[in-house]
Amino acid sequence: MSISIDVGAAHSGTARLGIREIVRQLNGALGATLVAALAGSKDPKISYRWARANGTMPRPEAQARLQLAHRAWTAVSSVEGEHVARLWFVGANPWLGEVSPIEAIKEMRAKAVMDAAVAMTEDRFAG
């Protein structure tokens, strides 16, 4: 039996957080290098600076990617657990044309990423 995620709950949970907290949570879940990559930065340590209270702020487009990543992370990890969610983020994904969610987030394919998260948690096969 599969458990369906509540995409609305993932969205509202993310919307209530500040960008620094989102980055802190993603750093803890995925690691700073992956967080920087999905945000579109070439600096693998930039997310540590984004997470600090007095650190630099990510650009608006990076913030949008970070928020999308947090929504997807919340959705998948709440059903599948953190280990599976990490693997989901970095692996080739059949619902995303065999690119990883990290790459799809970097390309800001928001609907496709969230559809893939739902499909993963509902055990739907890509066709």
C-alpha positions in Angstrom: 0.0 0.0 0.0 1.4 3.4 -0.9 0.9 6.6 1.0 0.2 9.7 -1.1 2.0 12.9 -0.3 0.2 16.2 0.3 1.9 18.6 -2.1 -0.1 21.5 -0.6 1.3 20.7 2.9 4.8 20.5 1.5 4.3 23.9 -0.2 2.9 25.6 2.9 5.6 24.2 5.1 8.3 25.6 2.9 6.5 28.9 2.5 6.6 29.4 6.3 10.4 29.1 6.4 12.9 31.8 5.7 15.5 31.1 3.0 18.3 30.6 5.5 16.4 27.9 7.3 15.5 26.2 4.0 19.2 26.2 3.1 20.2 24.9 6.6 17.7 22.0 6.2 18.8 21.2 2.7 22.5 21.3 3.7 21.8 18.8 6.5 19.8 16.6 4.2 21.7 16.7 0.9 25.0 18.3 1.7 26.3 21.7 0.7 27.8 20.6 -2.6 24.4 19.3 -3.9 22.6 22.3 -2.5 24.9 24.6 -4.4 24.5 22.6 -7.6 20.7 22.5 -7.5 20.7 26.3 -6.9 22.8 26.8 -10.0 26.0 27.9 -8.2 29.5 26.7 -9.2 30.8 27.4 -5.7 30.3 24.2 -3.7 30.5 26.0 -0.4 28.2 28.9 -1.1 25.2 27.3 0.7 27.1 27.5 4.0 27.3 31.3 3.5 23.6 31.4 2.6 22.7 29.5 5.8 24.5 31.9 8.1 22.5 34.7 9.8 24.8 37.4 8.5 25.7 35.6 5.3 25.1 36.5 1.7 21.6 36.1 0.3 21.0 33.8 -2.7 19.8 35.5 -5.8 16.0 35.3 -6.5 16.4 32.6 -9.1 18.5 30.5 -6.6 15.9 31.1 -3.9 13.2 29.8 -6.2 15.3 26.6 -6.9 16.0 26.2 -3.2 12.3 26.5 -2.3 11.4 23.9 -5.0 14.1 21.6 -3.7 12.8 21.9 -0.1 9.2 21.2 -1.2 10.4 18.1 -3.1 12.6 17.0 -0.2 9.7 17.4 2.3 7.3 15.5 0.0 9.6 12.5 -0.7 11.3 12.2 2.6 8.0 12.4 4.6 6.8 9.2 2.8 10.0 7.4 1.8 12.5 8.4 4.5 15.6 10.4 4.2 17.9 7.7 2.7 15.5 7.0 -0.2 14.9 10.8 -0.7 18.7 11.4 -1.0 18.9 8.6 -3.6 15.9 10.0 -5.4 17.5 13.5 -5.6 20.7 12.3 -7.2 19.7 9.3 -9.4 18.4 9.3 -13.0 14.7 9.6 -12.8 12.3 8.0 -15.3 9.6 10.7 -14.6 12.1 13.4 -15.5 13.4 12.0 -18.8 16.3 10.1 -17.0 17.8 13.2 -15.5 18.2 13.6 -11.8 15.8 15.8 -9.7 18.9 18.0 -8.9 19.3 18.7 -12.7 15.5 19.3 -13.1 15.5 21.7 -10.2 18.4 23.6 -11.6 16.4 23.9 -14.8 13.4 25.1 -12.7 11.1 22.4 -14.0 8.9 22.8 -11.0 5.8 21.0 -12.1 7.8 18.1 -13.5 9.8 17.8 -10.2 6.7 17.8 -8.0 4.9 15.4 -10.4 7.9 13.0 -10.1 7.9 13.3 -6.3 4.2 12.3 -6.2 4.8 9.5 -8.7 7.7 8.2 -6.5 5.6 8.2 -3.3 2.6 6.6 -5.0 4.7 3.9 -6.7 3.6 4.9 -10.2 5.7 3.7 -13.0 6.9 6.1 -15.6 5.6 5.4 -19.1 
